Amino acid sequence: MAEQFEGQHDDESVLLTFRRHPIAMRKGFYALLIPFLIASLPVFMWPENFNNVFIAFGGLGIGIVIFFYHWIGWYFSVFIVTNQRLRQITQKGFFNRSVIDVGISKIQNISYNVPGFSAATFGFGNIVVQTYVGDMYLDKIHHPSKIFDNLLKVLKEYGSNEDVGGYEEATQ
């Protein structure tokens, strides 16, 4: 079987991968717009000077570089669920990467919340994975209820704890 991510075990299969919502890049969007808008002011104040357009494009270029920095952090941050573990890979900037692995059998409980109007409107929320060693926060996740349901299915099938997240079966 071909390796789908770095560090994957031979007997491990990927069940689910997901990212944060694009709203997590909102600082990057602001960093794109603000330099461009500030650099565009001379174009509107002195429209007869054609050289001011180059200043506006310079502001746009600076904004694109800053946005690219935030995009790298969003794109290369990923959550991978396998039949053995939950892996959180977080990229910050160009060179800072952290990886957290939690075994499926170590997960005690999962919960999610949609915090407020903007989260409900744009469809993102937070998932909390409670383990024996502490809580793992997955913030700004796209469609948290779907991811939550998929995580519960994985835990029910591969985990050792049957009542994870209040998902216990009724016995007769």
N, C-alpha and C positions, 0 to 999 in steps of 0.2 A: 504494500500500500504506500502511495506517495505521501510524503510529508506535506501537510497543508499549512502549517505554521512552524516557526522555529521552536524547537524543544518538544515537539510532539512525540509521544511514546509510540512504539511499534504496534501495540495492541489497543491503541486509543483512536476513537472515531469522533469527528466533529459533528455535533448535533445542531448547534445554533451559533450564529455570529450576529452581533449587532453593534451599532455605534450610538454615540450621543446624537441628539437632535441638532440640526444645523443652527438652531437658535443659540447653541453654545458658542458660535463664532460671532455673536453680535458685537463684541468689542472690536473684532476685526473689521466688521462693516462700518462701525463708527470711525475707526482709524483710516478707512478708505475714504469716507466722505468728508471728514473734517479738514484734512490738509488740502483736498481738492477745492472745497468751498472757500477756504481762506485764500488760497492761491488764485481763485477766480475773481476775487473782489476787484483787483486792478482792471480786469477786462470790463467790468460794468461801470467802474468809476471813470476810466479814461478809455472809452471805446475807440478813439481815433488812433491810439498807439497799438499797432499790430504786434509788437514784441511782447505785450502782456499775455498773449495767448500761450507763448512758450512758458511763461511763469505758471499758468494754470495747468499745462501738461506736466510740468515739473512737480507740482503738488499732487497731481494724479499718479505720477510715477512713484512718489514717496508713499502714497496711500496704498498702492498695489503691493509694494514691498512689505509694508506692515501687515496688510491683509494676508499675504502669502505666508507669513510667519504664523498667524493664527490658524490658517487653513491646514498647514502641516500638522499642528497640534491636534486638530479635529480629525483629520483623515487617518492619521496613523495611531490614534487612540481607538482601541477596539476591545470588545468583550467576546470571549470565545467560551462556549459551553461544550464540553465533551462528555463522554460516558464515564469519565473519571474525575473531572475537576472543572472548576470555573476559573478562567484566567482573565485578569484585567490588565491590559497593556495601555499605559498612559504616556503619551508623548507631549512634552512641553518644549516648544521651540524646536530648534534644529538638532540639538545634541542630548537633551535630557529625557531619558526614557526610564520608566519604572514598570515592573511587572509584579503582580500579586497573583498567587495561585492558592486556591482553596479546594480541598478535596470534596467531592460531592457528599461523601459520608460525614463530613464535618459540619455541614450546614444544618442548623437547627430550625430556622424559621425564615420566611421571606415575607416582606410587606412592601406596599407601594403607596404613594400618594401623589396627587396632582395639586400642586400648591398655587392656587389662585386663578384669576381670570385669564391672564396671558398664557399660562400653562394649559388651561382647558381649551382656550381658543386655538393655540398652535399645536396641541396634541403631544405635550411632553410632560414628564414627571420624574419622580425619584423612586428608586427601588433600594430597599435596605435588606441586605443579606446578613442574618445573624448567625455567627459561628461560635465555636467553643472559645476562641481566642479574642473575639470582638466583632464589631459590626463593620461591614463593607458597604460603603455608600456608592451607588451608581446614580449619578445625578444627570438631569436633563436627558433622559432616555426617551426616544421616539416611541410612541404607543406603549406606555408602560403596562397597561392591562394585558395586552397581547404577549409581551415579553414575560410578564408575571405568570400567566397561564402556561406558557411554554416551559418556563423554569420549573413550575410545579409538576408538570408531566415528566420532565427529566428526573426530578428528585423522586417521584413516585416509582419510576421504573428502575433507576440505577442507585438511588440512595438507600441507606440502611434504616433511616428514620421514617416510618410510615405516616406520621402525623405532622409533617412539615407544613407550615403555613396554614394550619387549620384544614388541611386537605385529607382528612382521615375518612376511611370508608366505614359505613355503618355495618356492624356485625349483627347477625340474627341469632 
